[in-house]
Each structure stands twice: as structure tokens, then as C-alpha cells.
Amino acid sequence: MDTPKSIPRNTAIFFFGQILILLANFFSIVLISRTVSVEDFGIFNFGLVFISYFAVLANFGMKPILFRELSRSRDPAAREEILSKTLTLKLILTTMTWMLIIATALLLRLENQAVLVILCLSFLLFISAKLETLRIAGEVYYYARKDVKIPIVLQILDAGFQVALLLTAYILRMSVLWIAVLFVCSSLPGFLMLFFTLRSRITLTIDFAFFRWMAKESFPLLLYILIVTLHDRIDIALLKLFRDYHSIGLYSAVIRLVNPLAFLASAMLVSIYPYLSQSNGDKSALEIFHSGLKLLLFLVALFAAGVAPWSARILGLIFGTEYMSASVPFLFLLFSRLFSFTVLFYVDLNNAKGLQQKNVWIAALLLSTNLPLNLWFIPTAG
């Protein structure tokens, strides 16, 4: 087992890289919200969430399994074989998912503008790093080698390109549909360059025995991700059912402010996970795990306490006065991250130990609590 000396270095690279990416993404969302109306901002975010429901199929829970197997393998040829076969399976699933999104969007007879935005954003399945579908396989190859530089640099490139394109949209006052087009195009540079660096390591290979093994290993995680996706994003679907795109726009602004905190958890987990996988959770690895979790919770609590007195002003300053009414859900979601990040850490610990089945029950318990609360609260309070 490698010594954990690379943990601080990789965490620092990931941490500062994610700060740049999150700043760029944050600026991008502000540009979108100030380019279009609150309702159109809701349509754009509804399109992203709609696609994320189906992206679970293309994701299929493979990332932790691929990460684990690549981390354990010492043979470069074996690593490349695992990557190639996984990427082939990912490509098949992503194509199937893309076709399913198009068919469903048309069958549901949503508003024409919403359908067009969804059809445009569906191409993110193939090229975006945000959905953990096709592109994530190539990024995991570098993460498993404890080399986070290439994926992070390419994500920074995408984020910068995204800001440039959306700034153009803001200046020209483009419609939400054109914004969706530019949003998709911003992921192309990083996607193309990532797979250019991997071109000599990838040979698309159909291996049904491997596909069955990967599906069997990943299936508990697929169930987990499906339940977690419903848990995290069912609120948007219910807002569409009981309210309107304006409500989705307000709520999405709050989510966009809270979600960037996840980079703290990701920065720690992406560095700790290879050692948890290699050690199978021995005492020294668990000490690193618990130290990282305690530090994370302290930082999140400190940040939430500092933001609380200024929540409404922050929303108004960033998105505009029409968003200030969302200050209460903003605070609630902010403090809830203490619980959700704790769950995330223990879920990854289970994955590293090969105990994915436990995570399904964890996610089911979360959903069984969240869904009734949403069904009660959204129709009555919005």
C-alpha cells in the first residue's frame, strides 16, 4: 500500500481547482439568472434536473467500482483493459439514455420551450463532467493513479469557456434556448482534450462477461443513485406538478448557492478513497477518514453560522430582489449539509469496503422521509 503522502498534494490541487471551477460556475449561473426571467431560469433548471433523472441509467453506479478496480490494479495493461471495457459499456448506456430522454420529453407534452431546452441539454450526457456519465470514466482513470491534475485542468478550461459564452449571451440578451446551446458547447474542449490524452490507452471492446460483472457490482449503487437522485431532486418535479416554473426558478437559485459546498467533501474523498480501497478499511485508513470528516463538518458549520444573518441580502445582491423571498429555504438547505455530508462520507466508506448494498438501505430510508415531507409541504407552502 502506498503511503498517504500524496493526500495533501492531491487534496490541495483538487481543492483549489474546484474553487476556480465553482467560482466560474457560480458566475455563470448569475449571468443566466440575470439574462432571462425567473420563469425562464426555472425552465433551464428544470431541463437540467429532467436530464439528471435519466442520467442515472448512464451513470449506473460504475464510478466507485471503476475507481476501486483501477486503484487496486498494479498492471498498466490491466488498467487500460478495465478502462476500455467500462468506457464501451458507458457509451452504450449513454446512447440508450439519450434516446430515452428525447422520447420521454416528447411523450410528456411539456411546453414547447421546455422540450427544446431539454433536447439541447441532453447532449451533456456525452460530454459533460457534471453528470458522471460517459466522461467520468476517463477522469477516474487519472484519479485512481492519484493524478488529479489533468481532469481538474480540463474542467477549469470548460468552466472558463462557459463563462465566456454566457457572458456573450448576457451582453446580447439571448433567449433561454440559446443559453442552453452555449451551456452544452462549453463542455466540448475538456471532453475532446481528455480523450485525446487517453487515445493510446482506449480500445473500445465488447465483453459481455465483463459487462455482466460490472452490472452486478454496480447494481446496488445504481439503486442507491436512483434513490438519492429522487431524494435530492424530486422537489423540482413536485414544484413543476404543484406550482410553476417561477417557483422552480426561485428554488433553483437557492440550490445553486448551497451545492458548491459539496466541493469540500469531494476534495477530501477523492484523495482518501484510493487508500480506503487499497487498505480495505484498516485502522490507519479509518483514522484518516474520521479526521477528514470532522474537519469537513467544522468548516461547513462555521460557514453556515456566518452566512445566516445575511441570507436574504445575499440572495438579493447576487440574483436580484425578486429572489429575496427564498431566504428561509436557503438557510434550511445550508445547515442540512452537515447531515448530508456525513452520509456521503459513510457511503463512500461502504463502497471502499465492497458493502454497496448497505447504501441502498440508507438511501431508501432518506427517500422515505423526504418524499412525504415534500408532498405535504410544497402544495401548502410552495
C-alpha positions as CSV (number, residue, x, y, z in Angstrom):
1,M,0.0,0.0,0.0
2,D,1.2,3.5,-0.9
3,T,1.9,5.9,1.9
4,P,-0.7,8.7,2.2
5,K,1.9,11.4,1.4
6,S,0.1,12.4,-1.8
7,I,-3.2,13.1,0.1
8,P,-2.3,16.7,1.0
9,R,-1.0,17.4,-2.5
10,N,-4.0,15.9,-4.4
11,T,-6.4,17.5,-1.9
12,A,-4.8,20.9,-2.5
13,I,-4.9,20.5,-6.3
14,F,-8.5,19.3,-6.2
15,F,-9.5,22.0,-3.6
16,F,-8.1,25.0,-5.5
17,G,-9.2,23.6,-8.8
18,Q,-12.7,23.2,-7.6
19,I,-12.6,26.7,-6.1
20,L,-11.9,28.1,-9.6
21,I,-14.5,25.9,-11.2
22,L,-17.1,26.7,-8.6
23,L,-16.4,30.4,-9.0
24,A,-16.8,30.2,-12.7
25,N,-20.0,28.1,-12.4
26,F,-21.4,30.5,-9.9
27,F,-20.7,33.4,-12.1
28,S,-22.3,31.5,-15.0
29,I,-25.5,30.9,-13.0
30,V,-25.7,34.6,-12.0
31,L,-25.3,35.5,-15.7
32,I,-28.1,33.2,-16.7
33,S,-30.4,34.4,-13.9
34,R,-29.8,38.0,-14.9
35,T,-30.1,37.3,-18.6
36,V,-33.5,35.7,-18.5
37,S,-36.7,36.0,-16.4
38,V,-37.2,34.0,-13.2
39,E,-39.6,31.7,-15.1
40,D,-37.1,31.0,-17.9
41,F,-34.4,30.4,-15.2
42,G,-36.8,27.8,-13.9
43,I,-37.2,26.2,-17.3
44,F,-33.5,26.0,-17.7
45,N,-33.0,24.4,-14.3
46,F,-36.0,22.1,-14.9
47,G,-34.3,20.9,-18.0
48,L,-31.1,20.1,-16.2
49,V,-33.0,18.2,-13.5
50,F,-35.1,16.3,-16.0
51,I,-31.9,15.1,-17.7
52,S,-30.4,14.1,-14.4
53,Y,-33.3,11.7,-13.6
54,F,-32.4,9.7,-16.8
55,A,-28.6,10.2,-16.4
56,V,-28.8,7.6,-13.5
57,L,-29.1,4.9,-16.2
58,A,-26.0,6.1,-18.0
59,N,-24.2,6.5,-14.7
60,F,-25.3,3.0,-13.5
61,G,-23.2,3.4,-10.3
62,M,-20.0,2.5,-12.1
63,K,-17.7,5.3,-10.9
64,P,-16.8,3.9,-7.4
65,I,-16.4,0.4,-8.9
66,L,-14.2,1.6,-11.7
67,F,-12.3,3.8,-9.2
68,R,-11.8,0.8,-6.8
69,E,-10.6,-1.6,-9.5
70,L,-8.2,0.8,-11.1
71,S,-6.8,1.7,-7.7
72,R,-6.2,-1.9,-6.8
73,S,-4.7,-2.9,-10.2
74,R,-0.9,-2.6,-10.4
75,D,-0.6,-3.7,-14.0
76,P,-0.9,-0.7,-16.6
77,A,-2.2,-3.1,-19.3
78,A,-4.9,-4.4,-16.9
79,R,-5.9,-0.9,-16.0
80,E,-6.3,0.1,-19.7
81,E,-8.3,-3.0,-20.3
82,I,-10.7,-2.2,-17.5
83,L,-11.0,1.4,-18.7
84,S,-11.7,0.4,-22.3
85,K,-14.4,-2.1,-21.4
86,T,-16.0,0.2,-18.9
87,L,-16.0,3.0,-21.4
88,T,-17.6,0.8,-24.1
89,L,-20.4,-0.1,-21.7
90,K,-20.8,3.6,-20.7
91,L,-21.1,4.6,-24.3
92,I,-23.8,2.0,-25.0
93,L,-25.8,3.1,-21.9
94,T,-25.3,6.8,-22.6
95,T,-26.7,6.4,-26.1
96,M,-29.7,4.5,-24.8
97,T,-30.3,7.1,-22.2
98,W,-30.1,9.9,-24.7
99,M,-32.8,8.2,-26.9
100,L,-35.0,7.7,-23.8
101,I,-34.8,11.4,-22.8
102,I,-35.8,12.5,-26.3
103,A,-38.8,10.1,-26.4
104,T,-40.0,10.9,-22.9
105,A,-39.7,14.7,-23.4
106,L,-41.9,14.4,-26.5
107,L,-44.4,12.0,-24.9
108,L,-45.0,14.1,-21.8
109,R,-46.1,17.0,-24.0
110,L,-44.3,19.7,-21.9
111,E,-44.3,23.3,-23.0
112,N,-42.5,23.7,-26.4
113,Q,-39.8,25.9,-24.9
114,A,-39.1,23.3,-22.1
115,V,-38.9,20.5,-24.7
116,L,-36.4,22.3,-26.8
117,V,-34.2,23.2,-23.8
118,I,-34.3,19.5,-22.7
119,L,-33.4,18.2,-26.1
120,C,-30.5,20.6,-26.3
121,L,-29.2,19.9,-22.8
122,S,-29.5,16.1,-23.4
123,F,-26.1,16.2,-25.2
124,L,-24.5,16.9,-21.9
125,L,-24.8,13.2,-21.3
126,F,-21.9,12.6,-23.7
127,I,-19.5,15.4,-23.0
128,S,-20.1,16.9,-19.5
129,A,-18.1,16.1,-16.4
130,K,-21.1,17.2,-14.2
131,L,-23.4,14.2,-14.9
132,E,-20.9,11.4,-14.2
133,T,-22.0,9.5,-17.3
134,L,-19.5,9.0,-20.2
135,R,-16.7,11.4,-19.5
136,I,-16.3,10.4,-15.9
137,A,-14.7,7.1,-16.9
138,G,-11.7,8.9,-18.4
139,E,-11.4,11.2,-15.4
140,V,-11.5,8.3,-12.9
141,Y,-8.5,6.7,-14.7
142,Y,-6.4,9.7,-13.6
143,Y,-7.9,9.9,-10.1
144,A,-7.1,6.2,-9.5
145,R,-3.5,6.9,-10.4
146,K,-3.5,9.7,-7.8
147,D,-3.1,12.2,-10.5
148,V,-5.9,14.8,-10.3
149,K,-4.1,17.5,-12.4
150,I,-5.4,16.5,-15.9
151,P,-9.1,16.2,-15.0
152,I,-9.1,19.3,-12.9
153,V,-7.2,21.5,-15.5
154,L,-9.7,20.4,-18.2
155,Q,-12.7,21.1,-16.0
156,I,-11.2,24.6,-15.4
157,L,-10.9,25.0,-19.1
158,D,-14.6,24.1,-19.6
159,A,-15.6,26.4,-16.8
160,G,-13.7,29.4,-18.3
161,F,-15.2,28.7,-21.7
162,Q,-18.6,28.5,-20.2
163,V,-18.2,31.9,-18.6
164,A,-17.1,33.5,-21.8
165,L,-20.0,32.0,-23.8
166,L,-22.6,33.0,-21.2
167,L,-21.2,36.5,-20.8
168,T,-21.7,36.8,-24.6
169,A,-25.3,35.7,-24.1
170,Y,-25.8,38.2,-21.3
171,I,-24.4,41.1,-23.5
172,L,-26.6,40.1,-26.4
173,R,-29.6,39.3,-24.2
174,M,-30.0,35.8,-25.7
175,S,-33.0,33.6,-25.1
176,V,-33.0,30.6,-22.7
177,L,-32.7,28.2,-25.7
178,W,-29.6,29.8,-26.9
179,I,-28.2,29.8,-23.4
180,A,-28.8,26.0,-23.3
181,V,-26.9,25.6,-26.6
182,L,-23.9,27.6,-25.3
183,F,-24.0,25.7,-22.0
184,V,-23.6,22.4,-23.8
185,C,-20.9,23.7,-26.1
186,S,-18.8,24.8,-23.1
187,S,-18.1,21.2,-22.2
188,L,-16.6,20.3,-25.6
189,P,-13.0,21.5,-25.2
190,G,-12.4,19.5,-22.0
191,F,-14.1,16.4,-23.4
192,L,-12.1,16.4,-26.6
193,M,-8.8,17.0,-24.8
194,L,-9.4,14.4,-22.1
195,F,-10.0,11.6,-24.6
196,F,-7.1,12.8,-26.7
197,T,-4.8,12.2,-23.8
198,L,-6.3,8.7,-23.4
199,R,-6.4,7.8,-27.1
200,S,-3.5,5.3,-26.9
201,R,-5.0,3.6,-23.8
202,I,-8.5,3.1,-25.0
203,T,-9.7,0.3,-27.4
204,L,-13.5,0.0,-27.4
205,T,-14.2,-3.6,-26.5
206,I,-17.4,-5.5,-26.2
207,D,-17.0,-8.1,-23.5
208,F,-20.4,-9.4,-22.3
209,A,-18.8,-11.3,-19.4
210,F,-17.2,-8.1,-18.1
211,F,-20.4,-6.2,-18.7
212,R,-22.4,-8.7,-16.6
213,W,-19.7,-8.5,-13.8
214,M,-19.7,-4.7,-13.8
215,A,-23.5,-4.6,-13.9
216,K,-23.7,-7.0,-10.9
217,E,-21.1,-5.0,-8.9
218,S,-22.7,-1.6,-9.8
219,F,-26.4,-2.5,-9.5
220,P,-26.6,-1.8,-5.7
221,L,-25.0,1.6,-6.4
222,L,-27.4,2.1,-9.3
223,L,-30.3,1.6,-6.9
224,Y,-28.6,3.9,-4.4
225,I,-28.0,6.7,-7.0
226,L,-31.6,6.3,-8.3
227,I,-33.0,6.7,-4.8
228,V,-30.6,9.6,-4.0
229,T,-31.4,11.4,-7.2
230,L,-35.1,11.1,-6.3
231,H,-34.3,12.3,-2.8
232,D,-32.3,15.2,-3.9
233,R,-34.3,16.4,-6.9
234,I,-37.9,15.2,-6.5
235,D,-38.6,18.6,-5.1
236,I,-38.2,20.1,-8.6
237,A,-40.6,17.7,-10.2
238,L,-43.1,18.4,-7.4
239,L,-42.7,22.1,-7.9
240,K,-43.5,21.6,-11.6
241,L,-46.5,19.5,-10.6
242,F,-48.0,21.7,-7.9
243,R,-46.5,25.1,-8.7
244,D,-44.8,26.6,-11.8
245,Y,-41.5,27.5,-13.4
246,H,-41.3,30.7,-11.4
247,S,-41.2,28.7,-8.2
248,I,-38.6,26.4,-9.7
249,G,-36.5,29.4,-10.6
250,L,-36.5,30.7,-7.0
251,Y,-35.7,27.4,-5.5
252,S,-33.0,26.7,-8.1
253,A,-31.2,29.9,-7.1
254,V,-31.1,28.6,-3.5
255,I,-29.8,25.2,-4.6
256,R,-27.1,26.9,-6.7
257,L,-25.8,28.7,-3.7
258,V,-25.7,25.7,-1.4
259,N,-24.5,22.9,-3.7
260,P,-20.9,24.4,-4.2
261,L,-20.2,23.3,-0.6
262,A,-20.0,19.8,-1.9
263,F,-16.6,20.5,-3.3
264,L,-15.2,20.4,0.3
265,A,-16.4,16.8,0.6
266,S,-15.3,15.9,-2.9
267,A,-11.8,17.3,-2.4
268,M,-11.3,15.1,0.7
269,L,-12.9,12.0,-0.6
270,V,-11.1,11.9,-4.0
271,S,-7.8,11.8,-2.1
272,I,-8.9,9.5,0.7
273,Y,-10.8,6.9,-1.3
274,P,-7.9,5.2,-3.0
275,Y,-6.3,4.4,0.4
276,L,-9.6,3.2,1.8
277,S,-9.9,0.9,-1.3
278,Q,-6.4,-0.4,-1.1
279,S,-6.4,-1.0,2.7
280,N,-10.0,-2.4,2.8
281,G,-10.7,0.0,5.7
282,D,-7.8,-0.8,8.1
283,K,-7.2,1.2,11.2
284,S,-4.8,3.8,9.8
285,A,-7.1,4.5,6.8
286,L,-10.1,4.8,9.1
287,E,-8.2,7.4,11.2
288,I,-7.6,9.5,8.0
289,F,-11.3,9.0,7.2
290,H,-12.6,10.3,10.5
291,S,-10.2,13.2,10.7
292,G,-11.3,14.3,7.2
293,L,-15.0,14.1,8.2
294,K,-14.5,16.1,11.4
295,L,-12.7,18.8,9.6
296,L,-15.4,19.0,6.9
297,L,-18.2,19.3,9.4
298,F,-16.4,22.0,11.3
299,L,-15.9,24.1,8.2
300,V,-19.5,23.7,7.0
301,A,-20.9,24.7,10.4
302,L,-18.6,27.7,10.6
303,F,-19.7,28.9,7.1
304,A,-23.4,28.3,7.7
305,A,-23.3,30.3,11.0
306,G,-21.6,33.2,9.4
307,V,-24.0,33.4,6.4
308,A,-27.3,33.0,8.4
309,P,-27.8,36.7,9.4
310,W,-27.4,37.9,5.9
311,S,-29.3,35.3,3.9
312,A,-31.9,37.5,2.3
313,R,-29.5,40.2,1.4
314,I,-27.1,37.7,-0.2
315,L,-29.9,36.4,-2.4
316,G,-30.9,39.9,-3.4
317,L,-27.4,41.0,-4.1
318,I,-26.5,38.0,-6.2
319,F,-29.7,37.2,-8.1
320,G,-31.8,40.3,-7.7
321,T,-34.5,41.5,-5.3
322,E,-37.1,39.1,-6.8
323,Y,-35.1,36.2,-5.2
324,M,-35.0,37.5,-1.7
325,S,-38.2,35.6,-0.7
326,A,-36.2,32.4,-0.9
327,S,-34.1,33.1,2.2
328,V,-35.8,30.6,4.5
329,P,-35.2,27.6,2.3
330,F,-31.6,28.9,1.7
331,L,-30.9,28.6,5.4
332,F,-32.6,25.3,5.8
333,L,-30.6,23.7,3.0
334,L,-27.4,25.3,4.2
335,F,-27.5,23.7,7.6
336,S,-28.8,20.4,6.2
337,R,-25.4,19.9,4.6
338,L,-24.0,18.8,7.9
339,F,-26.1,15.7,7.8
340,S,-25.8,15.1,4.0
341,F,-22.0,15.2,4.0
342,T,-21.8,12.8,6.9
343,V,-24.0,10.4,5.0
344,L,-21.8,10.9,1.9
345,F,-18.6,10.0,3.7
346,Y,-20.0,6.8,5.1
347,V,-21.5,5.8,1.8
348,D,-18.0,6.1,0.2
349,L,-16.6,4.1,3.1
350,N,-19.1,1.3,2.4
351,N,-18.1,1.4,-1.3
352,A,-14.4,1.1,-0.5
353,K,-15.2,-2.0,1.6
354,G,-17.4,-3.5,-1.1
355,L,-20.5,-3.0,1.0
356,Q,-22.6,-1.2,-1.6
357,Q,-25.8,-3.0,-0.6
358,K,-25.9,-1.1,2.7
359,N,-26.0,2.2,0.8
360,V,-29.3,1.2,-0.9
361,W,-31.0,0.9,2.5
362,I,-29.5,4.2,3.7
363,A,-30.8,5.9,0.6
364,A,-34.2,4.3,0.9
365,L,-34.6,5.5,4.4
366,L,-33.7,9.0,3.3
367,L,-36.2,9.0,0.5
368,S,-39.0,7.5,2.6
369,T,-38.6,10.5,4.9
370,N,-38.1,13.2,2.3
371,L,-40.9,12.3,-0.1
372,P,-43.8,12.6,2.3
373,L,-42.5,15.9,3.7
374,N,-42.3,17.3,0.1
375,L,-45.8,16.1,-0.7
376,W,-47.1,17.8,2.3
377,F,-45.1,21.0,2.3
378,I,-44.9,22.0,-1.4
379,P,-48.7,22.1,-2.1
380,T,-49.4,24.0,1.1
381,A,-46.4,26.4,1.3
382,G,-44.6,26.2,-2.0
